[in-house]
Amino acid sequence: ATLSVASNITGRGAYLAGRWANVTPNLLLLVIASSATGKESAMDAVRQLLAEAGIAPAIHGRIKSDKDLLDSLAQNQYATYLIDEFGGHLRKISNAQKTGNAVYLEGITYTIMEVFTKANGVLLTDISRRNAIIADLNAHRAREAAHYKDNQDQGAKERAEYLKKIIDQITHYGGMKNPVLSMFTTATPSTMADAFTAESVESGFLSRAIVFFEPEANPVPREYVPVSLPFGIQSRLQANKFARIEDTA
């Protein structure tokens, strides 16, 4: 939980010298432990701390499809997924690939890996998704521009200009620049047994994730520690005045 919070608050702002200069601290974390061992408490602590750091709007609890994942990164530069029982989710993806049912699930793990590796690059999308994202942003921009025209609201004018900047950036780069994706997921050993397939490892998802395994089915209770951040700590990825979570560096 601590690693997840630290990586998310740092955003793209921490760089290592030398050969690691292009490494970013966003992490894929998979916590495997039996039921009733405290996984949910750890995840809730992550949620509370990220909200305290000012990035609650970019926290998500489900990935419905690869389209859903791309849409979340069109709304904000940053996205973190806190997903309980992720082993069952991976099982659904595996079954979809075998049976041909629920095809909207098939591309999720590959899209996760593609986004995860683009924190210092550009996330390219298919033309239909890019056009849909631009159309949605343009519709929002048109509403703000109309509001400014009718009410002379300076804030609406600034929001419209800002949305145009985002649209122009997507058009210029052909996709979304520097998307930041992190994940904190939990699973039980039984649900993960079917998820660790050769394909899931070869795809790069499980081989790049940091896996924590709790060997005790009934670990000793730990002393309760209040969840809070030291005073003054905020994420480098914050909501700007237009309510978009993006890198402030």
Sine and cosine of phi, psi and omega as CSV:
sin_phi,cos_phi,sin_psi,cos_psi,sin_omega,cos_omega
0.00,0.00,-0.67,0.75,0.01,-1.00
-0.90,0.44,-0.69,0.73,0.04,-1.00
-0.87,0.49,-0.66,0.75,-0.02,-1.00
-0.90,0.45,-0.73,0.69,-0.01,-1.00
-0.90,0.43,-0.71,0.71,-0.02,-1.00
-0.88,0.47,-0.68,0.73,-0.03,-1.00
-0.92,0.38,-0.63,0.78,-0.02,-1.00
-0.94,0.34,-0.63,0.78,0.00,-1.00
-0.93,0.36,-0.56,0.83,-0.01,-1.00
-0.94,0.34,-0.59,0.81,-0.02,-1.00
0.90,0.44,-0.74,-0.67,0.03,-1.00
-0.99,-0.12,0.21,0.98,-0.16,-0.99
-0.99,0.10,-0.12,0.99,-0.02,-1.00
-0.93,-0.36,0.82,-0.57,0.01,-1.00
-0.79,-0.61,0.59,-0.81,0.05,-1.00
-0.99,-0.15,0.54,-0.84,-0.09,-1.00
-0.97,0.25,0.25,-0.97,0.13,-0.99
0.94,0.33,-0.71,-0.70,-0.12,-0.99
-0.92,0.38,-0.26,0.97,-0.02,-1.00
-0.99,-0.14,0.29,0.96,-0.13,-0.99
-0.86,0.50,-0.47,0.88,-0.05,-1.00
-0.99,-0.14,0.18,0.98,0.01,-1.00
-0.99,0.11,0.75,-0.67,0.05,-1.00
-0.93,-0.36,0.40,-0.91,-0.15,-0.99
-1.00,0.03,0.12,0.99,0.04,-1.00
-0.92,0.39,0.64,-0.77,-0.17,-0.98
-0.80,-0.60,0.49,-0.87,0.21,-0.98
-0.95,-0.32,0.93,-0.37,-0.07,-1.00
-0.91,-0.41,0.73,-0.68,0.02,-1.00
-0.81,-0.59,0.91,-0.42,-0.03,-1.00
-0.97,-0.22,0.88,-0.48,-0.02,-1.00
-0.93,-0.36,0.86,-0.51,0.01,-1.00
-0.34,-0.94,0.38,-0.92,0.00,-1.00
-0.92,0.40,0.23,-0.97,0.03,-1.00
-0.89,0.45,0.49,-0.87,0.06,-1.00
0.89,0.46,0.52,0.86,0.06,-1.00
-0.96,-0.28,-0.01,1.00,0.08,-1.00
0.95,-0.31,0.15,0.99,0.00,-1.00
-0.86,0.51,-0.68,0.73,-0.05,-1.00
-0.90,0.43,-0.59,0.81,0.02,-1.00
-0.90,0.43,-0.66,0.75,0.02,-1.00
-0.90,0.44,-0.69,0.73,0.00,-1.00
-0.91,0.42,-0.64,0.77,0.01,-1.00
-0.92,0.40,-0.56,0.83,0.06,-1.00
-0.90,0.44,-0.65,0.76,0.06,-1.00
-0.87,0.50,-0.72,0.69,-0.01,-1.00
-0.86,0.51,-0.72,0.69,-0.03,-1.00
-0.89,0.46,-0.68,0.73,-0.05,-1.00
-0.94,0.34,-0.62,0.78,0.04,-1.00
-0.92,0.39,-0.59,0.80,0.07,-1.00
-0.91,0.43,-0.65,0.76,0.03,-1.00
-0.91,0.43,-0.51,0.86,0.02,-1.00
-0.98,0.21,-0.13,0.99,0.10,-1.00
0.99,-0.13,0.29,0.96,-0.07,-1.00
-0.83,-0.55,0.46,0.89,0.00,-1.00
-0.85,0.53,-0.60,0.80,-0.02,-1.00
-0.88,0.47,-0.30,0.95,-0.03,-1.00
-0.98,-0.21,0.24,0.97,0.04,-1.00
-0.99,-0.11,0.72,-0.69,-0.03,-1.00
-0.73,-0.68,0.47,-0.88,-0.05,-1.00
-0.93,-0.38,-0.05,1.00,-0.01,-1.00
-0.54,-0.84,0.45,-0.89,0.19,-0.98
-0.85,-0.53,0.98,-0.22,-0.08,-1.00
-0.96,0.27,-0.56,0.83,-0.03,-1.00
-0.24,-0.97,0.15,-0.99,0.06,-1.00
-0.91,0.41,-0.50,0.86,0.09,-1.00
-0.88,0.48,-0.69,0.73,0.00,-1.00
-0.87,0.49,-0.64,0.76,0.01,-1.00
-0.90,0.43,-0.69,0.72,0.01,-1.00
-0.91,0.41,-0.60,0.80,0.01,-1.00
-0.90,0.43,-0.59,0.81,0.01,-1.00
-0.91,0.42,-0.53,0.85,0.00,-1.00
-1.00,0.09,-0.22,0.98,0.16,-0.99
-0.98,0.18,-0.54,0.84,0.01,-1.00
-0.96,0.29,-0.62,0.78,0.02,-1.00
-0.67,-0.74,0.46,-0.89,0.08,-1.00
-0.93,0.37,-0.40,0.92,-0.15,-0.99
-0.88,-0.47,0.58,-0.81,0.11,-0.99
-0.52,-0.85,0.71,-0.70,0.15,-0.99
-0.82,-0.57,0.67,-0.75,-0.03,-1.00
-0.92,-0.39,0.84,-0.54,0.08,-1.00
-0.95,-0.32,0.98,-0.21,-0.16,-0.99
-0.85,-0.53,0.89,-0.46,0.06,-1.00
-0.99,0.12,0.51,-0.86,0.00,-1.00
0.80,0.60,0.77,0.64,-0.04,-1.00
-0.94,0.34,-0.40,0.92,0.04,-1.00
-0.86,0.50,-0.67,0.75,0.05,-1.00
-0.90,0.44,-0.58,0.82,0.03,-1.00
-0.92,0.40,-0.68,0.73,0.04,-1.00
-0.91,0.43,-0.56,0.83,0.04,-1.00
-0.90,0.43,-0.66,0.75,0.04,-1.00
-0.87,0.50,-0.66,0.75,0.01,-1.00
-0.90,0.44,-0.70,0.72,0.00,-1.00
-0.88,0.47,-0.68,0.73,0.02,-1.00
-0.90,0.43,-0.62,0.78,0.02,-1.00
-0.89,0.46,-0.63,0.78,0.00,-1.00
-0.93,0.36,-0.55,0.84,-0.02,-1.00
-0.98,0.22,-0.63,0.77,-0.13,-0.99
-0.99,-0.11,-0.36,0.93,-0.08,-1.00
0.99,0.11,0.01,1.00,0.07,-1.00
-1.00,0.05,0.37,-0.93,0.03,-1.00
0.75,0.66,0.81,0.59,-0.08,-1.00
-0.88,0.47,-0.34,0.94,0.00,-1.00
-0.91,0.42,-0.26,0.97,0.02,-1.00
-1.00,0.07,-0.37,0.93,-0.22,-0.98
-0.87,0.50,-0.61,0.79,-0.11,-0.99
-1.00,0.04,0.07,1.00,-0.13,-0.99
-0.90,0.43,-0.79,0.61,-0.07,-1.00
-0.90,0.44,-0.60,0.80,0.01,-1.00
-0.93,0.37,-0.62,0.79,0.02,-1.00
-0.93,0.38,-0.63,0.78,0.06,-1.00
-0.84,0.55,-0.73,0.69,-0.02,-1.00
-0.92,0.40,-0.63,0.77,0.00,-1.00
-0.90,0.44,-0.71,0.71,0.01,-1.00
-0.92,0.40,-0.69,0.72,-0.08,-1.00
-0.84,0.54,-0.59,0.81,-0.06,-1.00
-1.00,0.03,0.04,1.00,-0.08,-1.00
-0.96,-0.28,0.30,0.95,-0.02,-1.00
-0.88,0.48,-0.42,0.91,0.08,-1.00
-0.91,-0.43,0.50,0.87,-0.04,-1.00
-0.54,-0.84,-0.47,-0.88,-0.01,-1.00
-0.84,-0.55,0.78,-0.63,0.05,-1.00
-1.00,0.02,0.96,-0.29,0.04,-1.00
-0.99,0.12,0.55,-0.84,0.02,-1.00
-0.80,-0.60,0.16,-0.99,0.13,-0.99
-0.93,0.36,0.36,-0.93,-0.14,-0.99
-0.91,0.41,-0.56,0.83,-0.01,-1.00
-0.92,0.39,-0.65,0.76,0.02,-1.00
-0.94,0.34,-0.65,0.76,0.02,-1.00
-0.89,0.46,-0.69,0.73,0.03,-1.00
-0.90,0.44,-0.60,0.80,0.01,-1.00
-0.92,0.39,-0.66,0.75,0.03,-1.00
-0.90,0.44,-0.72,0.69,0.01,-1.00
-0.90,0.44,-0.64,0.77,0.02,-1.00
-0.89,0.46,-0.65,0.76,0.01,-1.00
-0.91,0.41,-0.69,0.73,0.03,-1.00
-0.91,0.41,-0.61,0.79,0.03,-1.00
-0.91,0.41,-0.61,0.79,0.03,-1.00
-0.90,0.43,-0.66,0.75,0.04,-1.00
-0.90,0.43,-0.67,0.74,0.01,-1.00
-0.89,0.46,-0.66,0.75,0.00,-1.00
-0.89,0.45,-0.62,0.79,0.03,-1.00
-0.90,0.43,-0.68,0.74,0.02,-1.00
-0.91,0.41,-0.65,0.76,0.00,-1.00
-0.91,0.42,-0.64,0.77,0.03,-1.00
-0.92,0.40,-0.62,0.78,0.02,-1.00
-0.90,0.43,-0.63,0.77,0.03,-1.00
-0.91,0.41,-0.67,0.74,-0.02,-1.00
-0.89,0.46,-0.64,0.77,-0.06,-1.00
-0.99,0.17,-0.50,0.86,-0.14,-0.99
-0.85,-0.53,-0.06,1.00,-0.05,-1.00
0.80,0.59,0.64,0.77,0.01,-1.00
-1.00,0.10,0.93,-0.36,-0.06,-1.00
-0.89,0.46,-0.56,0.83,0.02,-1.00
-0.89,0.46,-0.64,0.77,0.03,-1.00
-0.90,0.43,-0.61,0.79,0.04,-1.00
-0.90,0.44,-0.68,0.74,0.01,-1.00
-0.91,0.42,-0.63,0.77,0.02,-1.00
-0.91,0.42,-0.64,0.77,0.03,-1.00
-0.90,0.44,-0.67,0.74,0.02,-1.00
-0.91,0.41,-0.61,0.79,0.02,-1.00
-0.92,0.40,-0.67,0.74,0.02,-1.00
-0.89,0.46,-0.59,0.80,0.07,-1.00
-0.89,0.45,-0.61,0.79,0.04,-1.00
-0.88,0.47,-0.68,0.73,0.02,-1.00
-0.91,0.42,-0.69,0.73,0.01,-1.00
-0.88,0.47,-0.71,0.71,0.01,-1.00
-0.89,0.46,-0.59,0.80,0.01,-1.00
-0.91,0.42,-0.71,0.70,0.02,-1.00
-0.89,0.47,-0.67,0.75,0.00,-1.00
-0.91,0.41,-0.68,0.73,-0.04,-1.00
-0.91,0.42,-0.72,0.70,-0.06,-1.00
-1.00,0.04,-0.23,0.97,-0.04,-1.00
0.99,0.17,0.20,0.98,-0.02,-1.00
0.08,-1.00,-0.28,-0.96,-0.07,-1.00
-0.99,-0.10,0.82,-0.57,-0.10,-1.00
-1.00,0.09,0.70,-0.71,0.10,-1.00
0.78,0.62,0.79,0.61,0.08,-1.00
-0.95,0.32,0.65,-0.76,-0.05,-1.00
-0.91,-0.42,0.91,-0.42,-0.04,-1.00
-0.86,-0.51,0.78,-0.62,0.11,-0.99
-0.75,-0.66,0.44,-0.90,0.02,-1.00
-0.64,-0.77,0.66,-0.75,0.18,-0.98
-0.81,-0.59,0.93,-0.36,-0.09,-1.00
-0.81,-0.58,0.40,-0.92,0.05,-1.00
-0.79,-0.61,0.39,-0.92,0.02,-1.00
-0.34,-0.94,0.36,-0.93,0.12,-0.99
-0.99,-0.12,0.40,-0.92,-0.02,-1.00
-0.83,0.56,-0.62,0.79,-0.05,-1.00
-0.92,0.39,-0.63,0.78,-0.01,-1.00
-0.96,0.27,-0.41,0.91,-0.02,-1.00
-0.99,0.11,-0.29,0.96,-0.05,-1.00
-0.85,0.53,-0.67,0.74,-0.01,-1.00
-0.99,0.13,-0.31,0.95,-0.07,-1.00
-0.98,0.19,-0.48,0.88,-0.01,-1.00
-0.99,0.17,0.97,0.25,0.05,-1.00
-0.98,-0.20,0.27,-0.96,0.03,-1.00
-0.85,0.52,-0.63,0.78,-0.03,-1.00
-0.92,0.40,-0.65,0.76,-0.03,-1.00
-0.93,0.37,-0.50,0.87,0.06,-1.00
-0.98,0.21,-0.69,0.72,-0.02,-1.00
-0.91,0.42,-0.49,0.87,0.00,-1.00
-0.91,0.41,-0.31,0.95,0.02,-1.00
0.99,-0.17,-0.18,0.98,-0.07,-1.00
-0.95,0.32,-0.88,0.48,-0.05,-1.00
-0.94,0.34,-0.50,0.87,0.00,-1.00
-0.96,0.29,-0.35,0.94,0.02,-1.00
-0.98,-0.18,-0.20,0.98,0.01,-1.00
-0.98,0.22,0.49,-0.87,0.14,-0.99
-1.00,-0.03,0.87,-0.49,-0.10,-0.99
-0.96,-0.28,0.80,-0.60,0.07,-1.00
-0.93,-0.37,0.79,-0.62,-0.02,-1.00
-0.86,-0.51,0.84,-0.54,0.05,-1.00
-1.00,0.01,0.94,-0.34,-0.08,-1.00
-0.96,0.29,-0.36,0.93,-0.05,-1.00
-1.00,-0.01,0.79,-0.62,0.04,-1.00
-0.95,0.30,-0.39,0.92,0.00,-1.00
-0.66,-0.75,0.96,0.29,-0.07,-1.00
-0.91,0.42,0.43,-0.90,0.00,-1.00
-0.91,0.42,0.73,-0.68,0.02,-1.00
-0.85,0.52,0.61,-0.79,0.01,-1.00
-0.98,-0.22,0.42,-0.91,0.02,-1.00
-0.90,0.45,0.69,-0.72,0.00,-1.00
-0.94,0.35,0.74,-0.67,0.05,-1.00
-0.86,-0.52,0.82,-0.58,0.02,-1.00
-0.84,0.54,0.66,-0.75,-0.02,-1.00
-1.00,0.03,0.91,-0.41,0.05,-1.00
-0.29,-0.96,0.40,-0.92,0.07,-1.00
-0.99,-0.12,0.52,-0.86,0.12,-0.99
-0.83,0.55,0.56,-0.83,-0.06,-1.00
-0.83,0.56,0.72,-0.69,0.10,-0.99
1.00,-0.05,-0.17,0.99,-0.01,-1.00
-0.99,0.14,0.83,-0.56,0.12,-0.99
-0.72,-0.69,0.34,-0.94,-0.01,-1.00
-0.94,0.34,0.55,-0.83,0.18,-0.98
-0.93,0.37,-0.39,0.92,0.09,-1.00
-0.99,-0.14,0.98,-0.18,-0.08,-1.00
-0.83,-0.56,0.28,-0.96,0.12,-0.99
-0.96,0.29,0.84,-0.54,0.09,-1.00
-0.98,0.18,-0.09,-1.00,-0.09,-1.00
-0.93,0.36,-0.14,0.99,0.06,-1.00
-0.98,-0.18,0.19,0.98,0.07,-1.00
0.94,0.34,0.30,0.95,0.07,-1.00
-0.99,-0.13,0.75,-0.66,0.04,-1.00
-0.99,0.11,0.91,-0.41,0.00,-1.00
-0.50,-0.87,0.20,-0.98,-0.07,-1.00
-0.91,0.41,0.79,-0.61,0.00,-1.00
-1.00,-0.06,-0.08,1.00,-0.05,-1.00
-0.94,0.34,0.00,0.00,0.00,0.00
